């Protein structure tokens, strides 16, 4: 699915371009420092199916945002994927997490890491898809598309524990692809609603990936630059990630 650009106002297009540039710059830094985004999480380890990387995931305790990487689906282009979460109460309100390790305190008191979206990555760490998963896959609280989109718009990760580059990349990527994420989430809700019993469908093990959009991130970066030029706006050229390094190191699996 191509990132929709023609319907954007000039101001929206410029904001999209800033998100694109931020995502590309942070992707390039991850390549220079680690070899790839994936290596920034696995750190040279053999990737074990279903294990989470980095261990425990990356959590912004102040903003309630979280992600982890893992690999288990035998998709043609996908090496693994990121699961993105937002910590919320059952009513959908954000709850600040407590200090880790504080005696007698649970990280998840009255809150749960509710699933927002997943980002499929190829072996080079390039994003190739956005997809939603069923409730039984990630547990947490289940919210409709409108509520989930409100969380997506507030999703933000500040760098922590050596993951500043990937935190900035994920945050910028989500900003960039909000229109596609919205389509994926609305398609998710339509599919669940079309089942004979929507409540039971949320726990149906036969439905894992509910909706998906294939992506060509590099092509979308080029299209954003072309659209800026077409409108006569001041473009900041989005170079290929290859100019920042080589995203070609295949993680050991």
Backbone bond lengths (Angstrom), bond angles and torsions (degrees), N, CA, C in turn:
res aa  C-N    CA-C-N  psi(-1)  N-CA   C-N-CA  omega(-1)  CA-C   N-CA-C  phi
1 X - - - 1.463 - - 1.526 109.53 -
2 X 1.315 115.77 126.25 1.462 119.89 -179.95 1.519 110.67 -78.45
3 X 1.309 115.28 144.01 1.450 120.34 176.15 1.525 108.83 -65.49
4 X 1.341 119.67 123.08 1.469 121.08 -178.67 1.523 110.63 -71.68
5 X 1.336 116.00 126.99 1.464 120.74 -176.46 1.518 113.50 -123.91
6 X 1.334 118.29 -36.08 1.465 121.00 -171.69 1.526 112.73 -61.95
7 X 1.330 117.93 -29.26 1.457 120.04 -178.61 1.517 114.18 -83.85
8 X 1.334 117.83 -2.32 1.458 120.97 -178.18 1.521 111.02 -79.59
9 X 1.322 116.57 144.64 1.462 120.47 170.21 1.527 108.37 -70.70
10 X 1.328 116.66 167.20 1.461 119.61 178.01 1.527 111.02 -58.74
11 X 1.330 116.60 -42.00 1.470 119.94 -179.77 1.522 110.84 -64.57
12 X 1.339 117.03 -40.80 1.465 120.51 178.05 1.522 111.00 -65.44
13 X 1.325 116.48 -39.42 1.454 120.00 179.36 1.528 110.92 -64.72
14 X 1.324 116.56 -40.30 1.463 119.57 178.70 1.528 110.95 -66.30
15 X 1.337 117.69 -37.11 1.467 120.06 175.57 1.523 110.49 -66.07
16 X 1.330 116.04 -39.55 1.467 119.83 176.22 1.516 110.58 -61.57
17 X 1.335 116.08 -41.38 1.450 119.51 179.56 1.530 111.81 -64.09
18 X 1.328 116.80 -39.37 1.464 119.15 178.22 1.520 110.84 -62.58
19 X 1.336 117.02 -41.34 1.461 120.39 177.65 1.524 110.36 -64.31
20 X 1.337 116.37 -40.47 1.469 120.13 178.18 1.519 111.00 -61.41
21 X 1.330 116.43 -45.44 1.462 120.96 -179.02 1.532 111.02 -65.04
22 X 1.340 116.57 -41.45 1.468 119.41 177.82 1.523 111.22 -62.22
23 X 1.340 116.04 -42.28 1.467 118.97 -179.70 1.521 110.97 -65.20
24 X 1.329 116.80 -40.64 1.457 120.23 -179.46 1.527 111.63 -68.59
25 X 1.327 116.94 -43.03 1.466 120.08 -179.81 1.521 111.79 -62.39
26 X 1.335 116.74 -43.96 1.464 119.40 -179.14 1.526 110.99 -70.92
27 X 1.334 117.39 -33.62 1.468 120.75 174.49 1.529 109.78 -60.72
28 X 1.327 115.70 -44.33 1.459 119.91 179.40 1.521 112.54 -62.82
29 X 1.332 117.20 -41.36 1.462 119.77 178.31 1.527 111.18 -63.65
30 X 1.342 117.11 -38.90 1.463 119.83 178.23 1.523 111.15 -63.39
31 X 1.331 116.82 -37.99 1.461 120.34 177.43 1.525 110.60 -63.35
32 X 1.320 116.32 -46.85 1.469 119.98 -177.53 1.528 111.60 -64.03
33 X 1.321 116.99 -38.05 1.459 120.19 -175.15 1.523 113.98 -86.07
34 X 1.355 115.97 -33.35 1.461 118.79 -170.90 1.531 114.25 -125.05
35 X 1.320 117.78 -15.30 1.453 120.95 -175.22 1.510 112.24 101.82
36 X 1.338 117.85 -33.05 1.462 123.01 177.06 1.518 108.25 -172.21
37 X 1.328 115.79 166.62 1.457 119.33 173.50 1.528 110.90 -58.73
38 X 1.319 116.16 -44.35 1.463 119.61 -177.35 1.520 110.63 -60.48
39 X 1.334 116.90 -42.60 1.453 119.16 179.48 1.525 112.16 -66.01
40 X 1.333 117.85 -25.22 1.464 119.54 177.27 1.525 110.89 -65.82
41 X 1.337 117.60 -21.50 1.461 121.25 178.80 1.517 112.36 -100.25
42 X 1.340 117.89 -38.55 1.470 119.44 -175.17 1.518 112.09 -90.60
43 X 1.335 117.64 -19.83 1.473 122.61 174.13 1.523 112.68 53.45
44 X 1.333 116.92 43.54 1.456 121.05 174.86 1.515 115.09 83.29
45 X 1.323 118.15 -1.94 1.465 120.52 -178.63 1.519 110.91 -75.58
46 X 1.329 116.45 156.26 1.458 120.41 169.88 1.527 108.18 -67.37
47 X 1.330 116.59 128.94 1.462 120.43 -177.34 1.525 109.44 -79.06
48 X 1.327 116.30 117.97 1.455 122.50 -179.57 1.525 108.41 -97.72
49 X 1.322 116.52 127.62 1.460 120.89 -178.13 1.520 110.97 -53.89
50 X 1.312 115.66 134.27 1.460 126.61 176.48 1.523 114.26 78.96
51 X 1.341 118.57 -13.98 1.461 119.11 175.36 1.524 109.73 -69.82
52 X 1.323 115.55 150.43 1.459 121.28 -179.71 1.519 110.45 -96.38
53 X 1.341 115.80 136.54 1.461 122.10 179.38 1.530 109.46 -128.32
54 X 1.343 117.23 135.88 1.465 126.13 -12.87 1.525 110.08 -64.47
55 X 1.312 117.13 167.38 1.454 121.56 -178.19 1.525 109.79 -56.33
56 X 1.330 116.13 123.80 1.459 120.32 -178.22 1.511 114.29 85.47
57 X 1.346 117.41 -5.34 1.454 120.93 -179.64 1.513 111.82 74.57
58 X 1.318 115.80 -176.99 1.460 123.05 176.66 1.526 107.22 -112.84
59 X 1.321 116.83 123.00 1.461 122.04 -174.79 1.524 109.66 -126.04
60 X 1.315 116.04 130.03 1.463 121.59 169.24 1.524 105.93 -97.57
61 X 1.305 116.69 101.49 1.464 121.45 -171.51 1.529 111.73 -70.25
62 X 1.314 116.84 -25.20 1.471 119.70 -179.99 1.516 110.82 -77.87
63 X 1.325 117.06 -38.94 1.465 121.30 -175.21 1.519 113.30 -97.75
64 X 1.325 117.47 -9.65 1.454 120.35 176.97 1.514 115.21 77.34
65 X 1.331 117.49 14.74 1.468 121.76 -179.04 1.516 110.67 -98.35
66 X 1.324 116.56 150.50 1.461 121.07 -176.41 1.521 110.02 -154.98
67 X 1.334 116.53 150.85 1.460 120.87 168.46 1.519 109.54 -150.58
68 X 1.320 115.37 158.44 1.462 121.03 167.51 1.526 108.04 -145.76
69 X 1.322 115.06 159.67 1.459 122.56 179.09 1.516 108.98 -109.94
70 X 1.325 116.46 139.85 1.460 119.33 167.99 1.522 109.92 -156.71
71 X 1.311 114.97 172.59 1.460 121.17 -174.10 1.517 109.11 -137.10
72 X 1.338 115.57 129.09 1.467 118.21 174.92 1.513 112.94 -162.95
73 X 1.336 118.52 -13.29 1.453 120.45 -177.44 1.524 109.97 -94.12
74 X 1.305 116.77 133.15 1.466 121.75 -176.82 1.524 110.86 -87.84
75 X 1.327 116.46 55.71 1.462 120.00 177.78 1.516 109.99 -79.54
76 X 1.337 116.52 154.07 1.459 120.41 -175.28 1.524 112.18 -60.09
77 X 1.333 116.84 -48.62 1.458 120.28 -173.14 1.521 112.79 -98.30
78 X 1.308 117.52 -12.19 1.458 120.36 -170.64 1.517 112.58 -93.04
79 X 1.338 115.97 131.29 1.463 120.98 169.93 1.520 109.98 -87.62
80 X 1.319 116.46 -40.32 1.455 123.03 178.90 1.517 108.99 -170.13
81 X 1.312 116.32 -168.18 1.457 117.95 -178.07 1.520 111.02 -153.31
82 X 1.320 113.68 158.75 1.457 122.68 174.15 1.521 108.78 -97.49
83 X 1.323 116.36 135.33 1.456 121.65 168.71 1.520 107.84 -103.44
84 X 1.329 116.35 127.02 1.459 121.85 -179.71 1.523 109.48 -106.87
85 X 1.339 115.34 137.47 1.459 121.89 -176.85 1.529 110.42 -132.09
86 X 1.316 114.16 159.21 1.461 121.44 172.62 1.514 106.97 -135.56
87 X 1.322 116.64 125.34 1.463 120.61 -176.35 1.522 109.99 -77.73
88 X 1.321 115.57 119.42 1.457 120.80 -174.33 1.523 110.40 -142.06
89 X 1.319 115.51 154.32 1.453 120.98 170.78 1.518 108.60 -78.13
90 X 1.313 116.02 173.80 1.467 119.53 -178.47 1.523 112.14 -61.89
91 X 1.322 117.10 -25.45 1.463 120.68 178.87 1.523 112.12 -81.46
92 X 1.334 117.59 -6.17 1.452 121.25 178.93 1.517 114.31 94.37
93 X 1.315 117.71 6.17 1.459 121.12 178.99 1.525 110.14 -85.87
94 X 1.326 115.36 143.59 1.464 119.55 177.76 1.519 109.28 -72.10
95 X 1.306 115.46 144.09 1.459 120.63 175.69 1.517 108.26 -128.68
96 X 1.318 115.83 125.21 1.456 119.86 178.25 1.522 109.51 -67.43
97 X 1.328 116.14 133.83 1.460 120.96 -179.16 1.519 109.72 -78.70
98 X 1.296 115.15 150.67 1.458 119.78 179.98 1.514 112.53 -76.79
99 X 1.302 115.33 176.53 1.466 121.40 178.48 1.513 109.44 -69.79
100 X 1.341 119.19 127.13 1.468 119.75 -177.95 1.524 111.28 -63.89
101 X 1.314 114.74 140.42 1.456 119.24 175.44 1.515 114.77 84.82
102 X 1.317 118.06 -0.33 1.454 120.23 179.36 1.525 109.30 -69.85
103 X 1.340 118.33 128.03 1.474 120.81 -174.38 1.529 112.00 -56.79
104 X 1.328 114.28 134.67 1.448 120.41 174.81 1.514 115.23 75.56
105 X 1.320 116.48 7.26 1.467 118.92 -177.30 1.518 110.30 -111.65
106 X 1.308 116.26 132.98 1.455 121.06 175.70 1.523 109.53 -98.68
107 X 1.331 116.65 136.17 1.461 120.60 176.79 1.519 111.69 -59.59
108 X 1.335 116.78 -29.42 1.463 119.49 -168.73 1.524 113.24 -107.94
109 X 1.334 117.79 21.62 1.452 119.76 178.75 1.529 110.63 -60.97
110 X 1.333 116.41 119.98 1.471 124.15 177.53 1.528 113.43 62.13
111 X 1.292 117.43 12.61 1.458 118.93 -178.92 1.519 109.02 -143.87
112 X 1.318 116.23 163.87 1.460 120.71 179.80 1.521 108.47 -150.40
113 X 1.345 117.69 148.89 1.465 120.59 176.75 1.522 110.18 -76.39
114 X 1.320 116.50 93.60 1.466 121.07 -176.62 1.518 110.53 -81.77
115 X 1.324 115.91 134.38 1.456 121.36 -173.40 1.523 111.14 -72.72
116 X 1.336 115.72 133.76 1.463 121.74 177.71 1.519 111.08 -100.49
117 X 1.328 116.63 -60.36 1.467 122.46 -174.01 1.522 107.57 -163.30
118 X 1.307 116.97 162.28 1.466 121.86 174.39 1.524 108.70 -121.49
119 X 1.332 116.09 146.07 1.459 123.39 -179.33 1.521 108.43 -117.66
120 X 1.333 117.20 114.51 1.457 121.25 177.19 1.522 110.57 -79.56
121 X 1.333 116.92 136.94 1.461 122.79 179.71 1.519 109.97 -123.38
122 X 1.350 115.57 145.42 1.459 118.21 173.67 1.530 109.02 -86.46
123 X 1.334 117.34 -176.31 1.462 121.30 -174.32 1.517 112.91 -64.90
124 X 1.342 117.44 -19.93 1.465 120.61 177.82 1.521 112.34 -87.80
125 X 1.339 116.55 -6.04 1.452 120.89 -176.03 1.511 113.31 89.84
126 X 1.331 118.24 6.40 1.465 121.18 177.73 1.526 109.95 -79.22
127 X 1.328 118.14 135.01 1.470 120.50 179.67 1.526 111.29 -70.20
128 X 1.322 116.23 134.07 1.464 121.22 -177.50 1.521 112.94 -124.12
129 X 1.339 118.32 -10.25 1.466 119.35 -179.19 1.522 110.65 -162.65
130 X 1.316 114.22 159.95 1.456 123.78 166.74 1.519 106.61 -124.90
131 X 1.334 118.04 133.92 1.452 118.14 -179.87 1.529 110.90 -149.25
132 X 1.316 114.90 157.11 1.460 122.22 176.39 1.521 108.88 -105.94
133 X 1.321 115.43 153.58 1.464 120.72 178.39 1.521 109.65 -122.01
134 X 1.305 115.01 159.60 1.456 121.16 -179.92 1.528 110.60 -72.17
135 X 1.326 115.72 163.23 1.465 120.28 -176.44 1.513 112.82 -59.47
136 X 1.344 118.19 -40.22 1.457 120.32 -176.01 1.527 111.87 -65.55
137 X 1.327 118.42 -21.13 1.461 121.87 -176.97 1.527 111.28 -68.88
138 X 1.330 116.10 -46.20 1.464 120.20 -173.06 1.520 113.54 -116.62
139 X 1.330 117.56 -7.14 1.455 122.06 179.82 1.530 110.11 58.61
140 X 1.325 119.27 -142.97 1.453 120.34 -174.57 1.521 110.74 69.26
141 X 1.323 117.34 -172.56 1.461 121.15 177.11 1.533 108.87 -83.26
142 X 1.323 115.68 146.33 1.469 121.95 178.67 1.513 109.01 -102.81
143 X 1.337 116.27 127.53 1.454 121.38 -179.83 1.522 109.79 -124.78
144 X 1.334 116.58 151.61 1.452 119.98 177.67 1.531 110.09 -70.20
145 X 1.322 116.11 173.92 1.464 120.64 -173.64 1.528 111.81 -60.90
146 X 1.328 117.76 -42.47 1.464 119.87 -177.68 1.525 111.34 -61.21
147 X 1.329 116.78 -46.33 1.466 120.45 179.65 1.515 110.89 -66.75
148 X 1.333 116.63 -41.92 1.461 120.05 179.65 1.519 111.07 -63.36
149 X 1.337 117.31 -39.09 1.462 120.45 178.61 1.528 111.30 -63.73
150 X 1.329 117.30 -35.19 1.454 119.66 174.94 1.515 111.37 -60.53
151 X 1.342 117.13 -36.76 1.458 121.72 177.27 1.525 111.01 -71.83
152 X 1.331 115.87 -39.28 1.463 120.37 178.05 1.530 110.05 -59.01
153 X 1.314 116.90 -42.12 1.474 120.55 -178.13 1.526 112.26 -68.56
154 X 1.341 116.69 -21.87 1.462 120.24 178.06 1.526 112.15 -99.28
155 X 1.323 116.62 -1.69 1.465 120.96 -178.83 1.520 109.81 -65.44
156 X 1.313 116.40 126.89 1.461 121.34 179.22 1.522 108.72 -158.72
157 X 1.316 115.62 139.84 1.462 121.82 177.56 1.513 109.32 -126.91
158 X 1.318 116.15 126.20 1.452 120.68 170.36 1.527 107.84 -93.86
159 X 1.322 115.80 148.31 1.462 120.38 -175.54 1.519 112.24 -58.12
160 X 1.324 116.07 137.96 1.460 121.16 177.55 1.514 109.02 -151.73
161 X 1.325 115.30 146.61 1.473 121.93 173.72 1.527 112.87 51.92
162 X 1.318 117.24 42.69 1.460 120.34 175.71 1.508 114.65 80.03
163 X 1.326 118.84 12.22 1.466 121.66 -177.07 1.525 112.27 -114.91
164 X 1.309 116.76 29.84 1.470 120.13 -177.12 1.521 111.73 -60.63
165 X 1.338 117.73 -41.82 1.466 120.67 -177.27 1.528 111.21 -64.60
166 X 1.328 117.12 -48.01 1.465 118.65 -177.89 1.527 111.02 -70.56
167 X 1.341 117.75 -32.27 1.467 119.66 176.23 1.524 110.23 -62.58
168 X 1.313 116.51 -44.35 1.457 119.20 -179.85 1.524 110.41 -68.14
169 X 1.340 117.06 -38.54 1.459 119.63 179.16 1.528 110.58 -62.54
170 X 1.339 117.57 -49.39 1.464 120.60 -178.11 1.525 110.45 -60.47
171 X 1.341 117.06 -44.45 1.460 120.62 -179.28 1.527 111.18 -61.00
172 X 1.332 117.06 -47.81 1.464 121.00 -179.43 1.524 111.26 -66.75
173 X 1.324 116.90 -38.90 1.468 120.64 -179.90 1.527 110.84 -62.83
174 X 1.322 116.61 -42.05 1.465 120.26 177.81 1.530 110.78 -63.11
175 X 1.332 117.02 -42.71 1.471 119.81 176.97 1.528 110.33 -60.13
176 X 1.324 116.46 -43.83 1.454 121.81 -177.57 1.526 111.62 -62.41
177 X 1.324 116.77 -42.24 1.465 120.54 -171.51 1.526 113.54 -103.00
178 X 1.312 117.89 20.94 1.466 119.20 177.51 1.528 113.15 -53.15
179 X 1.360 120.11 -42.61 1.475 118.56 179.42 1.528 113.05 -61.63
180 X 1.321 117.71 -36.98 1.465 120.64 179.25 1.524 110.28 -73.49
181 X 1.336 116.33 -40.32 1.466 119.66 176.82 1.525 110.05 -58.23
182 X 1.331 116.94 -41.16 1.466 120.26 177.84 1.523 110.90 -59.58
183 X 1.315 117.93 -44.55 1.462 120.50 -179.99 1.530 111.12 -63.27
184 X 1.328 116.40 -40.76 1.467 120.43 -179.92 1.528 110.51 -64.60
185 X 1.333 117.17 -42.79 1.461 120.47 -179.20 1.527 111.68 -68.63
186 X 1.320 117.47 -38.23 1.465 118.96 178.91 1.530 110.64 -69.45
187 X 1.341 116.53 -35.66 1.465 119.51 175.01 1.528 110.57 -65.34
188 X 1.334 116.82 -36.86 1.469 121.50 175.77 1.523 110.54 -58.48
189 X 1.350 116.24 -49.78 1.465 119.92 -177.98 1.523 111.59 -63.68
190 X 1.341 116.74 -38.66 1.468 119.08 179.44 1.521 110.95 -64.85
191 X 1.318 116.76 -40.74 1.471 118.89 -178.96 1.526 111.03 -66.74
192 X 1.325 117.36 -43.97 1.461 119.81 179.45 1.532 110.11 -63.99
193 X 1.336 116.85 -42.37 1.464 120.61 -179.08 1.523 111.93 -65.13
194 X 1.334 117.37 -24.84 1.467 120.61 -178.09 1.525 113.05 -80.11
195 X 1.336 117.76 -8.86 1.458 120.83 -179.24 1.531 110.05 -74.66
196 X 1.335 117.06 153.20 1.473 119.71 -179.25 1.529 113.10 -55.05
197 X 1.330 116.55 -38.68 1.467 120.96 176.16 1.524 107.48 -132.25
198 X 1.334 118.61 95.27 1.466 121.20 -175.99 1.524 114.02 -56.36
199 X 1.337 117.78 -37.13 1.466 119.88 179.99 1.523 110.41 -64.33
200 X 1.325 116.79 -45.54 1.470 120.40 178.35 1.519 111.31 -66.50
201 X 1.341 116.91 -31.79 1.472 120.45 -178.96 1.520 111.87 -61.83
202 X 1.336 117.79 -29.22 1.466 120.80 -179.67 1.523 112.12 -63.70
203 X 1.330 117.62 -21.58 1.461 121.55 179.60 1.529 112.14 -111.77
204 X 1.316 116.87 12.11 1.463 122.39 -178.25 1.519 109.71 -77.77
205 X 1.332 117.49 111.26 1.472 122.31 -177.50 1.519 112.57 -65.17
206 X 1.309 118.43 -13.44 1.463 120.81 177.75 1.524 111.30 -79.40
207 X 1.331 116.94 -15.55 1.460 121.49 178.97 1.525 107.62 -111.54
208 X 1.301 116.41 103.85 1.476 121.05 -179.62 1.527 109.66 -105.78
209 X 1.343 116.67 -69.26 1.458 121.07 173.14 1.519 107.17 -84.61
210 X 1.334 116.97 120.12 1.462 120.16 -173.24 1.521 110.98 -91.11
211 X 1.329 117.99 -38.91 1.466 121.56 179.98 1.520 108.29 -152.66
212 X 1.347 115.70 155.53 1.462 119.64 -174.89 1.517 110.85 -153.24
213 X 1.337 115.20 148.64 1.465 122.15 171.19 1.516 107.74 -129.13
214 X 1.332 117.17 126.08 1.461 121.54 173.95 1.517 109.36 -76.33
215 X 1.324 116.90 144.29 1.461 121.52 -176.38 1.523 111.25 -124.73
216 X 1.330 114.40 153.24 1.463 122.24 166.26 1.528 105.85 -129.88
217 X 1.315 115.81 87.16 1.460 122.51 -173.55 1.526 111.45 -59.18
218 X 1.339 117.14 -46.17 1.464 120.21 -178.29 1.529 111.25 -62.63
219 X 1.336 116.73 -40.22 1.461 119.54 178.44 1.522 110.58 -65.93
220 X 1.331 117.67 -39.09 1.465 120.35 178.71 1.527 111.14 -65.24
221 X 1.340 118.22 -38.41 1.464 120.38 176.68 1.527 110.53 -59.96
222 X 1.326 115.86 -43.18 1.469 119.54 179.30 1.527 111.08 -66.62
223 X 1.342 117.60 -39.27 1.457 121.24 179.69 1.526 111.81 -64.38
224 X 1.335 116.95 -36.81 1.467 120.27 177.76 1.523 109.77 -62.03
225 X 1.318 116.52 -45.09 1.464 120.88 179.12 1.531 110.69 -62.74
226 X 1.337 116.36 -41.94 1.466 120.37 179.14 1.531 111.66 -63.71
227 X 1.340 116.16 -39.88 1.459 119.72 -179.19 1.529 111.08 -67.65
228 X 1.314 117.79 -37.21 1.459 120.29 175.10 1.525 110.68 -60.33
229 X 1.317 115.50 -45.15 1.463 119.76 179.77 1.526 111.22 -65.06
230 X 1.338 117.51 -40.50 1.457 121.37 -179.79 1.518 111.32 -59.61
231 X 1.346 115.94 -35.66 1.462 120.36 -178.87 1.531 112.65 -87.10
232 X 1.320 115.98 -4.06 1.457 118.90 -178.89 1.511 113.64 74.57
233 X 1.349 117.51 21.64 1.456 121.60 176.41 1.519 109.46 -84.66
234 X 1.305 116.25 164.38 1.452 120.44 -179.99 1.519 109.71 -75.67
235 X 1.319 117.91 104.97 1.464 118.80 -178.35 1.523 111.59 -85.73
236 X 1.317 114.85 147.76 1.462 121.14 167.41 1.507 104.76 -112.81
237 X 1.329 116.70 111.10 1.460 121.26 -171.00 1.511 110.87 -57.93
238 X 1.318 115.08 131.57 1.458 121.31 175.10 1.524 108.40 -92.82
239 X 1.339 119.16 98.56 1.455 120.58 -179.34 1.520 111.49 -72.68
240 X 1.294 115.48 163.75 1.458 120.16 175.51 1.511 109.79 -66.09
241 X 1.365 117.84 146.06 1.455 119.69 174.97 1.519 112.74 -56.42
242 X 1.321 117.60 -20.87 1.459 118.63 -179.81 1.522 112.16 -63.78
243 X 1.341 116.40 -22.98 1.452 118.27 177.93 1.519 111.47 -76.06
244 X 1.349 116.86 -13.19 1.461 121.19 178.20 1.521 111.03 -97.42
245 X 1.286 117.65 -9.22 1.453 121.33 -174.92 1.514 108.30 151.43
246 X 1.311 116.14 -170.88 1.465 119.93 -177.99 1.514 109.35 -116.41
247 X 1.363 118.90 106.67 1.448 121.12 178.58 1.517 110.53 -81.49
248 X 1.298 116.59 53.94 1.462 119.55 -172.61 1.516 112.93 -117.55
249 X 1.332 118.49 -4.75 1.461 119.75 -179.49 1.517 109.03 -72.28
250 X 1.304 116.54 117.65 1.448 120.32 -177.67 1.528 109.45 -85.35
251 X 1.348 118.32 122.06 1.464 120.16 179.20 1.519 110.15 -61.81
252 X 1.294 116.03 144.94 1.469 119.77 178.26 1.503 109.51 -71.66
253 X 1.335 115.55 131.44 1.463 119.45 -177.67 1.510 110.20 -121.34
